[in-house]
Amino acid sequence: MERNSLRHVVDATEQALEMFSEGNIHRIPAGKRLYQFKITLKDIQPPIWRRIQVKDCSLDRLHEHIQTAMGWTNSHLHQFKIYDIVHGDPDLLCEGWQDESSPVNSLDTKVSTIIPENGKRIRFEYEYDFGDGWEHEVLFEGCLHARKGGRYPVCVEGERACPPEDVGGTSGYEEYLRAMADPEHEEHESFMKWLGPFDPEAFDAGAATRQIRRGLPDWRREEGFWTKMPELD
């Protein structure tokens, strides 16, 4: 039933994108407007990607939606690069900006302000974990009219499992997959002890939707903010 429901969402999405194509964004009232993004992890084949629909929100909240839809854990720093301008949390991206402009505050920047007024598709970058260097292409695909009674955000579809945290970037992930696929590999046993079995093809849009709606802990409001902040890569 859940798969059929998500298939219905996908079909309705395709029809709506045709109806509210480029140039028709203002036919949708701002309060009913959904923004659809496709997030693809770069430099990995076959691709690991997610398609999500969200209401207008801050870039910081979009970061949370990307984290939960992809399967990351918000354990490291992140930033957006939009029109070659860095957006992020200035309190976290506090190092290395003495001689250059500080990032645009992602907590104060709305998704609606970065989308062209005519609704034209745009691409921008999202980077997570500056050590492992997970770079994502974020494609704004268009605006949709929220369905009556619909719940958002939603992960409409996607493919393949998110790499484990701290696996060592794309090259480390490739080695991890080789080791997991070969019981005779010298690292197989240690990786099994580290995380247990791993299926790189596994993905469940329903589970991703539940996680994206659950969101991330509001660690900024917790006691000991600076000791619980994501790792400074």
C-alpha positions in Angstrom: 0.0 0.0 0.0 2.9 2.4 0.9 4.6 1.6 -2.4 1.3 2.3 -4.3 0.9 5.6 -2.4 4.4 6.7 -3.3 3.8 5.7 -6.9 0.7 7.9 -6.9 2.8 10.8 -5.6 5.4 10.2 -8.4 2.7 10.2 -11.1 1.0 13.3 -9.7 4.4 15.0 -9.5 5.1 14.4 -13.2 1.7 15.8 -14.2 2.1 18.8 -11.9 5.5 19.6 -13.2 4.1 19.7 -16.7 1.3 22.0 -15.6 3.5 24.3 -13.5 6.5 24.4 -15.7 9.1 27.1 -16.0 7.4 30.5 -16.1 4.3 29.4 -14.2 5.6 29.5 -10.7 3.4 32.4 -9.7 0.2 30.4 -10.6 0.8 28.6 -7.3 0.0 30.6 -4.1 3.1 31.0 -2.0 1.5 29.1 0.9 0.7 26.2 -1.3 4.0 26.1 -3.1 6.3 23.0 -3.0 9.9 23.0 -4.1 11.2 19.8 -5.7 14.9 19.0 -5.5 16.9 16.1 -6.8 20.0 15.5 -4.7 22.8 13.4 -6.3 26.0 12.4 -4.6 28.9 13.2 -7.0 31.6 10.9 -8.2 29.9 7.6 -7.4 28.5 5.1 -10.0 25.8 3.9 -10.1 24.4 7.2 -8.8 23.1 7.6 -5.2 20.3 10.1 -5.3 17.1 11.3 -3.7 14.1 13.4 -4.9 12.4 15.5 -2.2 9.5 17.9 -2.0 9.6 20.6 0.7 7.7 23.8 1.6 9.6 27.1 1.7 12.1 26.9 4.5 15.6 28.2 5.4 18.7 26.7 3.8 19.6 25.4 7.2 16.4 23.4 7.3 17.0 22.3 3.7 20.3 20.9 4.9 18.4 18.9 7.5 16.1 17.5 4.9 19.0 16.5 2.7 20.8 14.9 5.6 17.8 12.8 6.6 16.7 11.9 3.1 20.2 10.8 2.1 20.9 8.9 5.4 23.7 11.1 6.8 23.8 11.8 10.6 24.8 15.5 10.8 28.1 14.6 12.4 30.2 17.0 10.4 30.2 20.5 8.9 28.4 21.4 5.7 28.0 24.3 3.3 26.1 25.2 0.2 27.6 27.0 -2.8 25.0 28.8 -4.8 26.1 31.0 -7.7 29.6 30.6 -6.4 28.7 32.1 -3.0 29.1 30.0 0.1 26.1 29.7 2.4 26.3 28.2 5.9 26.1 28.7 9.6 28.7 31.5 10.4 29.0 30.2 14.0 30.2 26.8 12.7 32.1 27.9 9.6 34.1 30.3 11.9 37.6 29.4 10.8 39.5 30.6 7.8 37.4 33.6 7.0 39.6 36.3 8.4 40.9 37.4 5.0 37.8 36.8 2.9 34.0 37.3 3.1 32.2 35.2 5.7 29.5 32.8 4.4 25.9 34.0 3.9 23.9 32.9 6.9 21.9 29.8 5.9 19.7 30.2 8.9 18.3 33.5 7.5 18.2 32.6 3.8 15.0 31.1 2.5 14.8 28.6 -0.4 12.3 31.0 -2.1 15.0 33.7 -2.3 17.5 31.6 -4.2 15.0 30.3 -6.8 14.7 32.4 -10.0 11.5 34.3 -10.1 10.5 32.6 -13.3 10.9 29.2 -11.7 13.8 28.2 -14.0 15.7 25.1 -13.0 19.0 25.8 -11.2 21.8 23.6 -9.9 23.9 24.3 -6.8 26.4 22.5 -4.6 26.0 21.0 -1.1 29.1 19.7 0.6 29.0 17.6 3.8 32.0 16.4 5.9 35.0 18.5 4.7 37.3 15.6 5.6 35.6 12.9 3.5 34.4 15.6 1.1 31.0 14.4 0.2 29.9 16.7 -2.7 26.3 16.7 -3.9 24.6 18.3 -6.8 21.3 19.8 -5.8 18.9 20.3 -8.8 15.8 22.5 -8.3 13.4 20.8 -10.7 10.4 23.0 -10.3 7.5 24.1 -8.1 4.3 22.1 -7.4 1.0 22.8 -5.8 0.7 21.0 -2.5 -2.0 18.4 -2.4 -5.0 19.0 -0.1 -4.3 17.0 3.0 -0.8 16.2 1.9 2.0 16.0 4.4 5.4 17.5 3.7 8.4 17.2 3.4 8.4 14.0 1.5 11.1 11.9 -0.1 9.4 10.9 -3.4 12.0 8.4 -4.7 15.7 7.7 -4.9 18.2 4.9 -5.4 20.9 3.2 -3.4 22.1 3.4 0.2 24.0 6.3 1.6 27.7 5.5 2.3 28.6 5.0 6.0 29.9 8.0 7.9 33.7 8.4 8.1 34.3 5.7 5.5 36.9 7.9 3.8 35.2 9.7 1.0 34.6 8.2 -2.5 37.9 6.3 -2.6 37.4 4.9 0.9 33.8 3.9 0.0 35.0 2.0 -3.1 37.5 0.1 -1.0 34.8 -0.5 1.7 32.5 -2.1 -0.9 35.3 -4.3 -2.3 36.1 -5.5 1.2 32.4 -6.1 2.1 31.9 -8.1 -1.1 34.9 -10.4 -0.5 35.0 -12.4 2.7 38.6 -13.1 2.0 39.5 -9.4 1.9 41.9 -8.5 4.7 39.6 -5.7 5.9 36.3 -7.7 5.6 36.2 -8.8 9.2 37.1 -5.4 10.7 34.5 -3.7 8.6 31.9 -6.3 9.6 32.8 -5.6 13.3 32.6 -1.9 12.6 29.1 -1.7 11.1 27.9 -5.2 10.4 26.3 -6.2 7.0 25.7 -3.5 4.4 23.6 -3.5 1.3 24.7 -0.7 -1.1 21.5 -1.2 -3.2 19.1 -0.8 -0.3 16.7 2.2 -0.3 13.2 2.7 1.0 11.4 6.0 0.1 8.8 5.4 2.8 11.5 5.0 5.5 13.3 8.1 4.1 10.1 10.1 4.3 9.6 9.1 7.9 13.1 10.1 8.8 12.9 13.4 7.0 9.7 14.3 8.9 11.3 13.2 12.2 14.2 15.6 11.5 17.4 16.1 13.4 17.7 16.8 17.1 17.6 20.6 17.8 21.2 20.5 19.1 21.5 24.3 19.0 19.0 24.5 21.9 20.6 21.8 24.0 22.7 22.6 27.0 26.4 22.5 26.1 25.8 23.8 22.5 29.5 24.2 21.7 30.4 20.7 23.0 27.6 19.0 21.0 28.1 20.8 17.8 29.0 18.8 14.7 32.6 17.8 14.4 34.9 20.6 13.2 36.5 18.9 10.1 
